[in-house]
């Protein structure tokens, strides 16, 4: 099986190594100094404002990582339009029941960030999402930005109970903001709290009351995120080292599986909006060698003042199947690379054990080893992971990711230290893995759609 996966990896590398895993799309940047850059921008399908922008002048060229403060605008040819602005954001806006404040609260901070442009004209409209709350920022010449957002709070009733109250009085707020424009006031009285609904109000001012009487340019269709998440997958290959004590007798232990074991499997990764965080899962298979204690007890016979004991154990080799799930965080590096940090938990199962020998003995007699009978069978298991997650450190370039991870586990040495072993077991495992993404990147624009 491992040989087949190695051949598959070699074929995939030779066929698609030059393909970009990131979703770069044609676009334009305007830097803070006014310089205009045309080329390709990585589309990370942001939900919240981008914290960095990755740009390359031509496909395959050196990737530049730019911070928002270095930019004025970010424009995708066939997509979203961001503009760097200092905007008043009400951080007290909340809709989650367990986070609602008691009484109507306002906590406005001015933040400079890349905001989605939804409508541009004499009066304009931007969008920012912060902490799961969508803010629509409306602006007209000579007036400050107006922040509109969902907001709920707890209000005490006459009966002494707490009632959830809607604090988003956006219609009256828009009516006051456009108080000198009857068309905008009339539109505000009927507008739903949606991007298209509020855009109607802003556009009513542009066409009916602005000096130019011209409609603003609408970006609602382009600003709609094509996909929130991206699911990618492929194959993994590497080596695994297990440091797990195997019971031998009542007074000691030894570690048998002290060598790296080839590991192969499949992985899947769901990237969240922003494409810097993912939910990672994998299934892998490796070999394993260990020892299973059959019995070990002290007898009633005393030899030299010490009670004698008897024991028996069986040696075996088997397949170790592992299922892993966790979270990964990606940070941009130079030259189109990324740093990978992750945490995960693993479940293991041993199957198809092949028992080779059975050893019996006692404290006052030599051990005897005999071949295991063909029909011999007993239940075996692998060490369980402690409550501490496995830690992952890695490097990613395009489709290829290299990682090293380690985790703690239990073995029979921890039976008398149950509380301490919940976090720091005596056993541990480490892996050096390479994953390779197969298939087309779902984020990438198809050539037909880009034209």
C-alpha positions, 0 to 999 in steps of 0.5 A: 500500500505504501509503495502505491501511495509513493508512486501516486505522489511522484506522479502528482508532483510531476504533473502539477508541481507548478500549479499554484495552490493559492487563488490569485486573480487579476486586479489592481492596487493603489499604494499609500504613496499613489503608485498603481500596481497591476497584476494578481492579488490573492483572493482569500474570500475575507469575511472580516477586513483583510489584515494583509494582501498578497500581490504578484506582478505576473503568475509565478513571480515573487509575492509581495505581502502588503499591510493595509496601511500601505494601501489606498485601494484593492480592486479585483478585476472581476470581484470585490473592491476594498478601500483603506479608511478610518471608520467609526465602529460601534464595538458594543453592537452585539446579537449573541444572547450570552453576550448582550449588555444590560441596557443600550450601550455605545462603544465607538472606536475609529479604526483604519482598515480595508472596507468593502465598497458597496456603492461609490458616488456623491453619497457612498456606502461601505461594509465592515464585519467585526466580531460577527457583526456586519456594519454598513458605513454611510457617508455623504460630503460634509458629514461624518461616517454613519455606522449602522449595525445590528444591535440587541440589548437586555431591558428590564421590564416592569415585572423585573424580568430581562427582555431582549430589545432591538436597538437598531433604529436604522430607519430613523437614523438614516432619515435624520442623516438625509434630513434635507432629502425627501427622496432618501427619507421616503426610501429609508422609511421602507428600507430593510436592513440589508445591503441592497435595502440601504443602498436604495436609500443612498442611491435615492440621495445621489439621484434626487438630492446630490448636486450632480443628480447622478447615480453612484456606481454599485458594487453589490454584485461584485462584493458578494463573496463567492464562497465562504469556505474552501475544502482541499484534500490530498495524500500524506506520507511521512514517518512516525516514532512511538515511545510507548512502554510495553509491560513485561513483568510486575517490576519493570518495563521496556520500550519495543517500538523504538524506530521510525515507522513509514506512514501514509494516508489521506487528509482533508482541510476546510479553510475558513474565510480569510484562508488563514485558519483551517479545520484539518482532518486526516486518516493514516496508516502505519506499522507497529510492534509491541508486547501485550501482557497476558498476566502478572501477579504475585504468588503466596510463595516467599523467596528470600523474604520477597513474594515471588511473582509470575508473568506471561506476555505475547509479542506481536506486530500490527497495523496502527490506524489513526484518525486526527482532527484539529485546527491550523493557522497559516501566517504568510512568509516571503517567496509565496510560503507560509508558516503553519501552526496547529493543534489536534487530537488523535484516535488510534486503533490497532488491527490485524495483530500478528502474534509471534511468541508467548513468553512465560516466567517467574521471579525465581525461574528462567523465562520460556519463549514459545511460538504463538499458536496459530489460533492464539488471539487476544485484545490489544490497544494503543496508548490514548492521547492525554487532554493536551492537544498535539502541537504542529509546526510546519511550512507550506509552499503552494500544494506541498506542506511539511510538518512535525508534530508531537503528542503525549499519551498514557501507558501502563506506567501512569496507572498510579498517577491518574490525575497527573497523567491526564495531561502529562502521560509517560508515552509520546509520539512524534511525526514528520509528515509531508502532505500534497494537495491533489485536484483543482483549488476550488477558490481559483477562478476558472479561465472561462469565468475570468474572461 
